[in-house]
């Protein structure tokens, strides 16, 4: 047993010695490089950052704008009030404005609710004006109304009360004068009624019942038929001792509404000066001062010498021989360019003595019977028809509006130059023919003409009931009696026909 313990002790001692013995010397191949020592940076001391205290901000509310002293809105004092305070005061004071409204006309009545016509206070607008006022200001009550809705309601009322008038005829016993008249008839003027209602609503404390008046039926709303106009033209023409030519063209509808013997050939007379006017504008780009004088005298005074001078100038010359060339060129233009087969001037005015007798020039003459019947005894070298002369006026009118064949055909013509021609024709000095049938102040662009057996007037008329073009020719055969057709007979007759046409568009109101 002792040996066993002794062995154990020796084993322990041997183990301890082995563990503490020095290691054997290393061979060259067994040497290991010494490790690299990396210096460690010194650790910085920790810095504690103390946050800077923010300055304390005290929010001061902005002052609320107040209305200046002495400001009244619709009679309500809003001095010193804010916008919201004033709004409440106004809406309370004017609440009655939004109450229903009773509208009466004749025996009919309708009640309008505020929402039916878009009725409301214009509060924002009134407050804006009040805040902008510097003081001591009086701002009117303002309301908003939907005018379209209001008029729609008034149209309903109008259907109950409108009474159409009756077209009648006024005739004279001693002349062939006739006029269309509008007898009776009443209607509600929608626009005037709407304005009356709005005015009363704007008035503080105004009654909530509004009575509307009926007006006489507007003549522009009631017109005879075209057939009635045609019948009366024919009836008047039957009472004339001779041949009447009439052509009526409605400018709005661009249509012929009445005509009689419109293609009958009449003497051209001075109405042909409209063709000379057009020819001058077609051939001369800028008028000289002297040419301006000729243009004025030819239209205003119907001066023949000025007309001949312009014919000569259109051919680039002066004198009777050049006037003849200008007339021939113009007639060719009317026929070839514009298709007017019965409108021509083969010789200047009052030039037969010189050209035929002195110079021996052979002047082209028209046939004795030209065009469809009935036939007049027209000038052999100067002719036209009511329809063809009306076409000339119409083309100039269209050109003044920037359209029509003249602008397409002639480079020297412009919208402005054609409008200038219309203006010149409006200055025609003849007041005894066509103009005598129209109310004073009626704007008429026209040209008249007269010779021994025929008188005429053609023009464009502006009227409240519509704009129209009318040509009126009256002829009587003086060969059996050798008595000329005088102004005292012919001029009023033309005026009577013009009056009839005018009252077709504007019937005379008769109560």
One Martini backbone bead per residue (centre of mass of N, CA, C, O) as a GRO file, in nm:
protein
  511
    1UNK     BB    1   0.057   0.062  -0.020
    2UNK     BB    2   0.301   0.244  -0.001
    3UNK     BB    3   0.383   0.210  -0.296
    4UNK     BB    4   0.144   0.333  -0.416
    5UNK     BB    5   0.176   0.617  -0.298
    6UNK     BB    6   0.468   0.664  -0.392
    7UNK     BB    7   0.406   0.655  -0.701
    8UNK     BB    8   0.219   0.887  -0.710
    9UNK     BB    9   0.413   1.104  -0.615
   10UNK     BB   10   0.623   1.073  -0.844
   11UNK     BB   11   0.429   1.147  -1.073
   12UNK     BB   12   0.368   1.435  -0.982
   13UNK     BB   13   0.658   1.542  -0.981
   14UNK     BB   14   0.721   1.490  -1.277
   15UNK     BB   15   0.505   1.670  -1.395
   16UNK     BB   16   0.605   1.938  -1.270
   17UNK     BB   17   0.880   1.942  -1.399
   18UNK     BB   18   0.794   1.934  -1.694
   19UNK     BB   19   0.638   2.209  -1.687
   20UNK     BB   20   0.906   2.390  -1.582
   21UNK     BB   21   1.074   2.350  -1.817
   22UNK     BB   22   1.269   2.445  -2.059
   23UNK     BB   23   1.273   2.501  -2.376
   24UNK     BB   24   1.384   2.414  -2.659
   25UNK     BB   25   1.584   2.494  -2.897
   26UNK     BB   26   1.554   2.658  -3.182
   27UNK     BB   27   1.533   2.627  -3.498
   28UNK     BB   28   1.546   2.800  -3.788
   29UNK     BB   29   1.262   2.681  -3.884
   30UNK     BB   30   1.112   2.754  -3.599
   31UNK     BB   31   1.104   3.049  -3.625
   32UNK     BB   32   0.918   3.331  -3.495
   33UNK     BB   33   0.783   3.619  -3.544
   34UNK     BB   34   0.746   3.905  -3.407
   35UNK     BB   35   0.503   4.088  -3.300
   36UNK     BB   36   0.311   4.362  -3.385
   37UNK     BB   37   0.293   4.679  -3.239
   38UNK     BB   38  -0.005   4.870  -3.191
   39UNK     BB   39  -0.086   5.171  -3.120
   40UNK     BB   40  -0.298   5.315  -2.892
   41UNK     BB   41  -0.522   5.548  -2.881
   42UNK     BB   42  -0.621   5.782  -2.698
   43UNK     BB   43  -0.887   5.838  -2.502
   44UNK     BB   44  -1.126   6.059  -2.517
   45UNK     BB   45  -1.296   6.260  -2.349
   46UNK     BB   46  -1.609   6.295  -2.252
   47UNK     BB   47  -1.857   6.518  -2.400
   48UNK     BB   48  -2.105   6.720  -2.265
   49UNK     BB   49  -2.393   6.844  -2.433
   50UNK     BB   50  -2.554   7.144  -2.381
   51UNK     BB   51  -2.844   7.267  -2.461
   52UNK     BB   52  -2.982   7.536  -2.601
   53UNK     BB   53  -3.200   7.760  -2.516
   54UNK     BB   54  -3.499   7.858  -2.635
   55UNK     BB   55  -3.676   8.112  -2.721
   56UNK     BB   56  -3.952   8.270  -2.614
   57UNK     BB   57  -4.270   8.276  -2.795
   58UNK     BB   58  -4.518   8.531  -2.838
   59UNK     BB   59  -4.839   8.518  -2.963
   60UNK     BB   60  -4.989   8.781  -3.156
   61UNK     BB   61  -5.277   8.873  -3.253
   62UNK     BB   62  -5.432   8.990  -3.517
   63UNK     BB   63  -5.605   9.241  -3.611
   64UNK     BB   64  -5.932   9.299  -3.672
   65UNK     BB   65  -6.098   9.429  -3.907
   66UNK     BB   66  -6.262   9.746  -3.925
   67UNK     BB   67  -6.511   9.951  -3.967
   68UNK     BB   68  -6.561  10.253  -4.024
   69UNK     BB   69  -6.677  10.541  -3.943
   70UNK     BB   70  -6.992  10.608  -4.091
   71UNK     BB   71  -7.090  10.329  -4.207
   72UNK     BB   72  -7.335  10.243  -4.455
   73UNK     BB   73  -7.569   9.968  -4.532
   74UNK     BB   74  -7.869  10.017  -4.639
   75UNK     BB   75  -7.891  10.196  -4.354
   76UNK     BB   76  -7.675  10.033  -4.195
   77UNK     BB   77  -7.483  10.038  -3.915
   78UNK     BB   78  -7.116   9.931  -3.937
   79UNK     BB   79  -6.956  10.055  -3.727
   80UNK     BB   80  -6.680   9.878  -3.592
   81UNK     BB   81  -6.712   9.626  -3.752
   82UNK     BB   82  -6.675   9.333  -3.849
   83UNK     BB   83  -6.731   9.129  -4.100
   84UNK     BB   84  -6.908   8.923  -3.942
   85UNK     BB   85  -7.083   9.126  -3.794
   86UNK     BB   86  -7.194   9.263  -4.048
   87UNK     BB   87  -7.317   9.014  -4.179
   88UNK     BB   88  -7.527   8.954  -3.960
   89UNK     BB   89  -7.670   9.230  -3.974
   90UNK     BB   90  -7.754   9.221  -4.275
   91UNK     BB   91  -7.906   8.946  -4.282
   92UNK     BB   92  -8.116   9.040  -4.073
   93UNK     BB   93  -8.219   9.311  -4.205
   94UNK     BB   94  -8.252   9.153  -4.516
   95UNK     BB   95  -8.445   8.901  -4.511
   96UNK     BB   96  -8.695   9.017  -4.673
   97UNK     BB   97  -8.569   9.006  -4.962
   98UNK     BB   98  -8.619   8.672  -4.972
   99UNK     BB   99  -8.896   8.690  -5.017
  100UNK     BB  100  -9.165   8.654  -5.174
  101UNK     BB  101  -9.297   8.747  -5.504
  102UNK     BB  102  -9.547   8.947  -5.646
  103UNK     BB  103  -9.669   8.922  -5.985
  104UNK     BB  104  -9.832   9.164  -6.199
  105UNK     BB  105 -10.052   9.136  -6.502
  106UNK     BB  106 -10.323   9.243  -6.516
  107UNK     BB  107 -10.486   8.926  -6.436
  108UNK     BB  108 -10.210   8.821  -6.369
  109UNK     BB  109 -10.017   8.579  -6.155
  110UNK     BB  110  -9.701   8.551  -5.975
  111UNK     BB  111  -9.474   8.356  -5.769
  112UNK     BB  112  -9.148   8.431  -5.635
  113UNK     BB  113  -8.880   8.261  -5.551
  114UNK     BB  114  -8.561   8.305  -5.477
  115UNK     BB  115  -8.449   8.033  -5.609
  116UNK     BB  116  -8.591   8.078  -5.899
  117UNK     BB  117  -8.398   8.365  -5.946
  118UNK     BB  118  -8.132   8.393  -5.776
  119UNK     BB  119  -8.187   8.530  -5.498
  120UNK     BB  120  -7.942   8.751  -5.337
  121UNK     BB  121  -7.713   8.867  -5.141
  122UNK     BB  122  -7.431   9.097  -5.182
  123UNK     BB  123  -7.234   9.072  -4.929
  124UNK     BB  124  -6.939   9.073  -5.019
  125UNK     BB  125  -6.951   9.338  -5.173
  126UNK     BB  126  -7.045   9.522  -4.939
  127UNK     BB  127  -6.807   9.458  -4.745
  128UNK     BB  128  -6.580   9.551  -4.926
  129UNK     BB  129  -6.675   9.845  -4.937
  130UNK     BB  130  -6.677   9.897  -4.631
  131UNK     BB  131  -6.371   9.835  -4.572
  132UNK     BB  132  -6.268  10.056  -4.789
  133UNK     BB  133  -6.380  10.269  -4.632
  134UNK     BB  134  -6.292  10.578  -4.459
  135UNK     BB  135  -6.570  10.714  -4.409
  136UNK     BB  136  -6.868  10.836  -4.440
  137UNK     BB  137  -7.050  10.599  -4.584
  138UNK     BB  138  -7.284  10.507  -4.852
  139UNK     BB  139  -7.417  10.187  -4.913
  140UNK     BB  140  -7.582  10.009  -5.123
  141UNK     BB  141  -7.803   9.791  -5.185
  142UNK     BB  142  -7.722   9.447  -5.284
  143UNK     BB  143  -7.820   9.229  -5.549
  144UNK     BB  144  -7.886   8.903  -5.683
  145UNK     BB  145  -7.985   8.808  -6.023
  146UNK     BB  146  -8.110   8.580  -6.244
  147UNK     BB  147  -8.197   8.686  -6.548
  148UNK     BB  148  -8.274   8.425  -6.692
  149UNK     BB  149  -8.479   8.320  -6.483
  150UNK     BB  150  -8.660   8.569  -6.478
  151UNK     BB  151  -8.739   8.569  -6.781
  152UNK     BB  152  -8.870   8.292  -6.780
  153UNK     BB  153  -9.102   8.373  -6.590
  154UNK     BB  154  -9.207   8.612  -6.768
  155UNK     BB  155  -9.285   8.439  -7.010
  156UNK     BB  156  -9.515   8.298  -6.867
  157UNK     BB  157  -9.677   8.558  -6.820
  158UNK     BB  158  -9.698   8.656  -7.117
  159UNK     BB  159  -9.883   8.422  -7.220
  160UNK     BB  160 -10.134   8.541  -7.050
  161UNK     BB  161 -10.128   8.868  -7.167
  162UNK     BB  162 -10.082   8.862  -7.452
  163UNK     BB  163 -10.195   9.077  -7.739
  164UNK     BB  164 -10.242   9.066  -8.051
  165UNK     BB  165 -10.239   9.229  -8.330
  166UNK     BB  166 -10.374   9.403  -8.621
  167UNK     BB  167 -10.359   9.401  -8.958
  168UNK     BB  168 -10.385   9.689  -9.151
  169UNK     BB  169 -10.523   9.941  -9.381
  170UNK     BB  170 -10.411  10.244  -9.522
  171UNK     BB  171 -10.605  10.474  -9.712
  172UNK     BB  172 -10.638  10.694  -9.978
  173UNK     BB  173 -10.856  10.892 -10.178
  174UNK     BB  174 -10.648  11.094 -10.355
  175UNK     BB  175 -10.444  10.860 -10.353
  176UNK     BB  176 -10.208  10.572 -10.372
  177UNK     BB  177 -10.187  10.545 -10.079
  178UNK     BB  178 -10.023  10.296  -9.857
  179UNK     BB  179 -10.059  10.137  -9.526
  180UNK     BB  180  -9.943   9.967  -9.267
  181UNK     BB  181 -10.114   9.848  -8.968
  182UNK     BB  182 -10.130   9.842  -8.603
  183UNK     BB  183 -10.397   9.711  -8.419
  184UNK     BB  184 -10.353   9.701  -8.126
  185UNK     BB  185 -10.219   9.546  -7.876
  186UNK     BB  186 -10.044   9.364  -7.614
  187UNK     BB  187  -9.739   9.363  -7.404
  188UNK     BB  188  -9.467   9.220  -7.243
  189UNK     BB  189  -9.177   9.367  -7.139
  190UNK     BB  190  -8.925   9.181  -7.038
  191UNK     BB  191  -8.688   9.373  -6.989
  192UNK     BB  192  -8.841   9.596  -6.835
  193UNK     BB  193  -8.952   9.411  -6.611
  194UNK     BB  194  -8.681   9.318  -6.494
  195UNK     BB  195  -8.583   9.603  -6.418
  196UNK     BB  196  -8.817   9.673  -6.225
  197UNK     BB  197  -8.770   9.446  -6.022
  198UNK     BB  198  -8.478   9.514  -5.944
  199UNK     BB  199  -8.528   9.798  -5.838
  200UNK     BB  200  -8.727   9.714  -5.609
  201UNK     BB  201  -8.531   9.520  -5.460
  202UNK     BB  202  -8.316   9.754  -5.394
  203UNK     BB  203  -8.540   9.863  -5.217
  204UNK     BB  204  -8.589   9.952  -4.907
  205UNK     BB  205  -8.907   9.836  -4.816
  206UNK     BB  206  -9.036   9.722  -5.048
  207UNK     BB  207  -9.276   9.584  -5.193
  208UNK     BB  208  -9.387   9.238  -5.273
  209UNK     BB  209  -9.555   9.395  -5.495
  210UNK     BB  210  -9.569   9.381  -5.859
  211UNK     BB  211  -9.661   9.599  -6.124
  212UNK     BB  212  -9.716   9.546  -6.465
  213UNK     BB  213  -9.695   9.684  -6.776
  214UNK     BB  214  -9.848   9.721  -7.080
  215UNK     BB  215  -9.762   9.724  -7.414
  216UNK     BB  216  -9.757   9.789  -7.716
  217UNK     BB  217  -9.722   9.624  -7.981
  218UNK     BB  218  -9.459   9.548  -8.153
  219UNK     BB  219  -9.392   9.601  -8.483
  220UNK     BB  220  -9.151   9.392  -8.508
  221UNK     BB  221  -9.352   9.141  -8.422
  222UNK     BB  222  -9.545   9.258  -8.658
  223UNK     BB  223  -9.622   9.130  -8.986
  224UNK     BB  224  -9.679   9.109  -9.283
  225UNK     BB  225  -9.703   8.948  -9.557
  226UNK     BB  226  -9.564   8.910  -9.862
  227UNK     BB  227  -9.836   8.879 -10.008
  228UNK     BB  228  -9.953   9.148  -9.908
  229UNK     BB  229  -9.745   9.327 -10.039
  230UNK     BB  230  -9.788   9.237 -10.329
  231UNK     BB  231 -10.088   9.314 -10.350
  232UNK     BB  232 -10.046   9.625 -10.294
  233UNK     BB  233  -9.860   9.687 -10.526
  234UNK     BB  234 -10.059   9.602 -10.748
  235UNK     BB  235 -10.289   9.795 -10.666
  236UNK     BB  236 -10.131  10.058 -10.707
  237UNK     BB  237 -10.040  10.012 -11.005
  238UNK     BB  238 -10.332  10.020 -11.131
  239UNK     BB  239 -10.353  10.345 -11.064
  240UNK     BB  240 -10.141  10.380 -11.278
  241UNK     BB  241 -10.049  10.567 -11.571
  242UNK     BB  242  -9.880  10.279 -11.644
  243UNK     BB  243  -9.556  10.173 -11.540
  244UNK     BB  244  -9.446   9.951 -11.281
  245UNK     BB  245  -9.137   9.911 -11.093
  246UNK     BB  246  -9.051   9.646 -10.854
  247UNK     BB  247  -8.799   9.589 -10.582
  248UNK     BB  248  -8.769   9.357 -10.302
  249UNK     BB  249  -8.502   9.324 -10.054
  250UNK     BB  250  -8.390   9.118  -9.800
  251UNK     BB  251  -8.102   9.136  -9.608
  252UNK     BB  252  -8.129   8.913  -9.393
  253UNK     BB  253  -8.249   8.671  -9.590
  254UNK     BB  254  -8.166   8.699  -9.886
  255UNK     BB  255  -8.455   8.802 -10.027
  256UNK     BB  256  -8.729   8.810 -10.224
  257UNK     BB  257  -9.057   8.966 -10.144
  258UNK     BB  258  -9.097   9.166 -10.401
  259UNK     BB  259  -9.247   9.208 -10.740
  260UNK     BB  260  -9.262   9.431 -11.043
  261UNK     BB  261  -9.142   9.449 -11.337
  262UNK     BB  262  -8.823   9.382 -11.290
  263UNK     BB  263  -8.748   9.328 -11.623
  264UNK     BB  264  -8.809   9.591 -11.718
  265UNK     BB  265  -8.725   9.836 -11.944
  266UNK     BB  266  -8.559  10.131 -11.858
  267UNK     BB  267  -8.447  10.417 -11.809
  268UNK     BB  268  -8.154  10.508 -11.655
  269UNK     BB  269  -8.055  10.773 -11.605
  270UNK     BB  270  -7.921  10.870 -11.288
  271UNK     BB  271  -7.892  10.583 -11.167
  272UNK     BB  272  -7.629  10.516 -11.338
  273UNK     BB  273  -7.427  10.659 -11.133
  274UNK     BB  274  -7.364  10.399 -10.978
  275UNK     BB  275  -7.196  10.272 -11.203
  276UNK     BB  276  -6.991  10.503 -11.217
  277UNK     BB  277  -6.894  10.477 -10.930
  278UNK     BB  278  -6.788  10.189 -10.953
  279UNK     BB  279  -6.597  10.239 -11.194
  280UNK     BB  280  -6.412  10.438 -11.049
  281UNK     BB  281  -6.319  10.240 -10.821
  282UNK     BB  282  -6.212  10.019 -11.022
  283UNK     BB  283  -5.991  10.227 -11.181
  284UNK     BB  284  -5.933  10.413 -10.921
  285UNK     BB  285  -5.732  10.426 -10.648
  286UNK     BB  286  -5.688  10.752 -10.630
  287UNK     BB  287  -5.828  11.049 -10.557
  288UNK     BB  288  -5.857  11.349 -10.643
  289UNK     BB  289  -5.973  11.649 -10.563
  290UNK     BB  290  -6.149  11.678 -10.818
  291UNK     BB  291  -6.278  11.395 -10.808
  292UNK     BB  292  -6.420  11.443 -10.539
  293UNK     BB  293  -6.609  11.657 -10.651
  294UNK     BB  294  -6.747  11.481 -10.862
  295UNK     BB  295  -6.862  11.269 -10.672
  296UNK     BB  296  -7.039  11.455 -10.506
  297UNK     BB  297  -7.207  11.589 -10.736
  298UNK     BB  298  -7.320  11.330 -10.866
  299UNK     BB  299  -7.483  11.240 -10.605
  300UNK     BB  300  -7.606  11.495 -10.465
  301UNK     BB  301  -7.680  11.659 -10.763
  302UNK     BB  302  -7.672  11.499 -11.035
  303UNK     BB  303  -7.421  11.563 -11.215
  304UNK     BB  304  -7.328  11.530 -11.548
  305UNK     BB  305  -7.040  11.641 -11.575
  306UNK     BB  306  -6.916  11.467 -11.349
  307UNK     BB  307  -6.982  11.196 -11.477
  308UNK     BB  308  -6.816  11.237 -11.737
  309UNK     BB  309  -6.542  11.286 -11.597
  310UNK     BB  310  -6.529  10.998 -11.471
  311UNK     BB  311  -6.536  10.842 -11.732
  312UNK     BB  312  -6.273  10.957 -11.841
  313UNK     BB  313  -6.089  10.881 -11.598
  314UNK     BB  314  -6.137  10.568 -11.630
  315UNK     BB  315  -5.970  10.601 -11.922
  316UNK     BB  316  -5.728  10.817 -11.871
  317UNK     BB  317  -5.886  11.098 -11.919
  318UNK     BB  318  -6.049  11.367 -12.113
  319UNK     BB  319  -6.346  11.436 -12.209
  320UNK     BB  320  -6.575  11.317 -12.436
  321UNK     BB  321  -6.414  11.093 -12.574
  322UNK     BB  322  -6.328  10.954 -12.305
  323UNK     BB  323  -6.616  10.919 -12.199
  324UNK     BB  324  -6.700  10.720 -12.417
  325UNK     BB  325  -6.493  10.504 -12.342
  326UNK     BB  326  -6.585  10.472 -12.049
  327UNK     BB  327  -6.876  10.380 -12.116
  328UNK     BB  328  -6.799  10.130 -12.280
  329UNK     BB  329  -6.635   9.989 -12.057
  330UNK     BB  330  -6.865   9.975 -11.852
  331UNK     BB  331  -7.067   9.809 -12.020
  332UNK     BB  332  -6.880   9.565 -12.044
  333UNK     BB  333  -6.859   9.509 -11.745
  334UNK     BB  334  -7.163   9.463 -11.687
  335UNK     BB  335  -7.189   9.222 -11.887
  336UNK     BB  336  -6.929   9.036 -11.855
  337UNK     BB  337  -6.882   9.039 -11.537
  338UNK     BB  338  -7.209   9.076 -11.423
  339UNK     BB  339  -7.459   9.005 -11.626
  340UNK     BB  340  -7.585   9.283 -11.746
  341UNK     BB  341  -7.794   9.306 -12.029
  342UNK     BB  342  -7.978   9.595 -11.953
  343UNK     BB  343  -7.708   9.755 -11.856
  344UNK     BB  344  -7.637  10.074 -12.010
  345UNK     BB  345  -7.380  10.313 -12.160
  346UNK     BB  346  -7.312  10.449 -12.488
  347UNK     BB  347  -7.326  10.751 -12.368
  348UNK     BB  348  -7.289  11.036 -12.260
  349UNK     BB  349  -7.409  11.299 -12.123
  350UNK     BB  350  -7.511  11.537 -12.339
  351UNK     BB  351  -7.343  11.429 -12.636
  352UNK     BB  352  -7.485  11.415 -12.918
  353UNK     BB  353  -7.412  11.678 -13.060
  354UNK     BB  354  -7.106  11.612 -13.076
  355UNK     BB  355  -7.076  11.307 -13.157
  356UNK     BB  356  -7.288  11.297 -13.395
  357UNK     BB  357  -7.283  11.580 -13.544
  358UNK     BB  358  -6.976  11.648 -13.534
  359UNK     BB  359  -6.818  11.358 -13.534
  360UNK     BB  360  -6.992  11.102 -13.640
  361UNK     BB  361  -7.069  10.901 -13.428
  362UNK     BB  362  -7.149  10.567 -13.377
  363UNK     BB  363  -7.414  10.469 -13.180
  364UNK     BB  364  -7.519  10.238 -12.981
  365UNK     BB  365  -7.835  10.068 -12.990
  366UNK     BB  366  -8.119   9.969 -12.874
  367UNK     BB  367  -8.390   9.806 -12.894
  368UNK     BB  368  -8.716   9.888 -12.900
  369UNK     BB  369  -8.762   9.586 -12.783
  370UNK     BB  370  -8.670   9.515 -12.455
  371UNK     BB  371  -8.741   9.255 -12.317
  372UNK     BB  372  -8.995   9.207 -12.124
  373UNK     BB  373  -9.303   9.244 -12.056
  374UNK     BB  374  -9.360   9.541 -12.029
  375UNK     BB  375  -9.321   9.831 -12.237
  376UNK     BB  376  -9.130  10.093 -12.288
  377UNK     BB  377  -8.959  10.415 -12.375
  378UNK     BB  378  -8.647  10.393 -12.391
  379UNK     BB  379  -8.347  10.480 -12.391
  380UNK     BB  380  -8.125  10.377 -12.643
  381UNK     BB  381  -7.834  10.426 -12.446
  382UNK     BB  382  -8.000  10.420 -12.148
  383UNK     BB  383  -8.022  10.128 -11.939
  384UNK     BB  384  -8.258   9.933 -11.729
  385UNK     BB  385  -8.352   9.753 -11.432
  386UNK     BB  386  -8.469   9.693 -11.126
  387UNK     BB  387  -8.300   9.435 -11.075
  388UNK     BB  388  -8.017   9.520 -11.183
  389UNK     BB  389  -7.980   9.771 -11.004
  390UNK     BB  390  -8.008   9.614 -10.739
  391UNK     BB  391  -7.756   9.442 -10.774
  392UNK     BB  392  -7.554   9.670 -10.748
  393UNK     BB  393  -7.626   9.751 -10.463
  394UNK     BB  394  -7.581   9.475 -10.333
  395UNK     BB  395  -7.278   9.443 -10.405
  396UNK     BB  396  -7.183   9.690 -10.248
  397UNK     BB  397  -7.288   9.600  -9.976
  398UNK     BB  398  -7.128   9.336  -9.961
  399UNK     BB  399  -6.849   9.465  -9.990
  400UNK     BB  400  -6.879   9.636  -9.718
  401UNK     BB  401  -6.872   9.326  -9.573
  402UNK     BB  402  -6.653   9.137  -9.725
  403UNK     BB  403  -6.827   9.050  -9.987
  404UNK     BB  404  -6.862   8.917 -10.291
  405UNK     BB  405  -6.786   8.975 -10.636
  406UNK     BB  406  -6.616   9.241 -10.636
  407UNK     BB  407  -6.367   9.139 -10.474
  408UNK     BB  408  -6.298   8.910 -10.684
  409UNK     BB  409  -6.262   9.107 -10.952
  410UNK     BB  410  -6.140   9.375 -10.795
  411UNK     BB  411  -5.846   9.508 -10.672
  412UNK     BB  412  -5.940   9.813 -10.590
  413UNK     BB  413  -6.132   9.672 -10.407
  414UNK     BB  414  -6.275   9.727 -10.083
  415UNK     BB  415  -6.441   9.737  -9.801
  416UNK     BB  416  -6.388  10.042  -9.750
  417UNK     BB  417  -6.464  10.150 -10.037
  418UNK     BB  418  -6.755  10.046 -10.034
  419UNK     BB  419  -6.842  10.201  -9.781
  420UNK     BB  420  -6.794  10.475  -9.918
  421UNK     BB  421  -7.018  10.451 -10.125
  422UNK     BB  422  -7.250  10.434  -9.927
  423UNK     BB  423  -7.199  10.710  -9.797
  424UNK     BB  424  -7.247  10.876 -10.050
  425UNK     BB  425  -7.548  10.778 -10.093
  426UNK     BB  426  -7.648  10.903  -9.815
  427UNK     BB  427  -7.600  11.213  -9.948
  428UNK     BB  428  -7.836  11.243 -10.103
  429UNK     BB  429  -8.044  11.526 -10.195
  430UNK     BB  430  -8.300  11.363 -10.239
  431UNK     BB  431  -8.641  11.423 -10.083
  432UNK     BB  432  -8.908  11.361 -10.290
  433UNK     BB  433  -8.908  11.060 -10.305
  434UNK     BB  434  -8.832  10.812 -10.125
  435UNK     BB  435  -8.794  10.982  -9.858
  436UNK     BB  436  -9.099  11.074  -9.830
  437UNK     BB  437  -9.179  10.769  -9.707
  438UNK     BB  438  -9.003  10.843  -9.457
  439UNK     BB  439  -8.884  10.899  -9.177
  440UNK     BB  440  -8.715  11.107  -9.010
  441UNK     BB  441  -8.373  10.990  -9.030
  442UNK     BB  442  -8.353  10.794  -9.239
  443UNK     BB  443  -8.136  10.562  -9.370
  444UNK     BB  444  -8.024  10.630  -9.716
  445UNK     BB  445  -7.891  10.453  -9.998
  446UNK     BB  446  -7.923  10.653 -10.294
  447UNK     BB  447  -8.067  10.678 -10.639
  448UNK     BB  448  -8.192  10.906 -10.868
  449UNK     BB  449  -8.431  10.957 -11.152
  450UNK     BB  450  -8.503  11.173 -11.452
  451UNK     BB  451  -8.748  11.222 -11.706
  452UNK     BB  452  -9.012  11.281 -11.908
  453UNK     BB  453  -9.143  10.953 -11.860
  454UNK     BB  454  -8.945  10.903 -11.599
  455UNK     BB  455  -8.910  10.764 -11.264
  456UNK     BB  456  -8.656  10.705 -10.996
  457UNK     BB  457  -8.562  10.476 -10.714
  458UNK     BB  458  -8.265  10.353 -10.540
  459UNK     BB  459  -8.220  10.157 -10.226
  460UNK     BB  460  -8.091  10.152  -9.892
  461UNK     BB  461  -8.267  10.056  -9.592
  462UNK     BB  462  -8.286  10.168  -9.254
  463UNK     BB  463  -8.466   9.986  -8.998
  464UNK     BB  464  -8.613   9.866  -8.716
  465UNK     BB  465  -8.759   9.613  -8.883
  466UNK     BB  466  -8.545   9.641  -9.120
  467UNK     BB  467  -8.344   9.576  -9.395
  468UNK     BB  468  -8.359   9.720  -9.733
  469UNK     BB  469  -8.425   9.684 -10.084
  470UNK     BB  470  -8.531   9.940 -10.327
  471UNK     BB  471  -8.720   9.959 -10.638
  472UNK     BB  472  -8.855  10.251 -10.826
  473UNK     BB  473  -9.072  10.264 -11.117
  474UNK     BB  474  -9.213  10.527 -11.333
  475UNK     BB  475  -9.433  10.514 -11.622
  476UNK     BB  476  -9.531  10.727 -11.905
  477UNK     BB  477  -9.704  10.793 -12.196
  478UNK     BB  478  -9.625  11.099 -12.387
  479UNK     BB  479  -9.680  11.085 -12.697
  480UNK     BB  480  -9.981  11.181 -12.724
  481UNK     BB  481  -9.941  11.462 -12.537
  482UNK     BB  482  -9.649  11.590 -12.458
  483UNK     BB  483  -9.650  11.543 -12.145
  484UNK     BB  484  -9.476  11.570 -11.881
  485UNK     BB  485  -9.337  11.420 -11.607
  486UNK     BB  486  -9.381  11.532 -11.299
  487UNK     BB  487  -9.294  11.581 -10.975
  488UNK     BB  488  -9.586  11.614 -10.856
  489UNK     BB  489  -9.651  11.312 -10.948
  490UNK     BB  490  -9.401  11.112 -10.926
  491UNK     BB  491  -9.263  11.154 -10.650
  492UNK     BB  492  -9.502  11.072 -10.458
  493UNK     BB  493  -9.537  10.790 -10.574
  494UNK     BB  494  -9.269  10.683 -10.484
  495UNK     BB  495  -9.323  10.746 -10.184
  496UNK     BB  496  -9.567  10.550 -10.154
  497UNK     BB  497  -9.418  10.289 -10.212
  498UNK     BB  498  -9.208  10.326  -9.991
  499UNK     BB  499  -9.412  10.332  -9.759
  500UNK     BB  500  -9.524  10.050  -9.789
  501UNK     BB  501  -9.258   9.902  -9.740
  502UNK     BB  502  -9.190  10.024  -9.466
  503UNK     BB  503  -9.466   9.917  -9.327
  504UNK     BB  504  -9.394   9.624  -9.345
  505UNK     BB  505  -9.160   9.661  -9.130
  506UNK     BB  506  -9.332   9.932  -8.999
  507UNK     BB  507  -9.600   9.950  -8.859
  508UNK     BB  508  -9.856  10.142  -8.779
  509UNK     BB  509  -9.960  10.266  -8.484
  510UNK     BB  510 -10.296  10.177  -8.367
  511UNK     BB  511 -10.548  10.259  -8.109
   0.00000   0.00000   0.00000
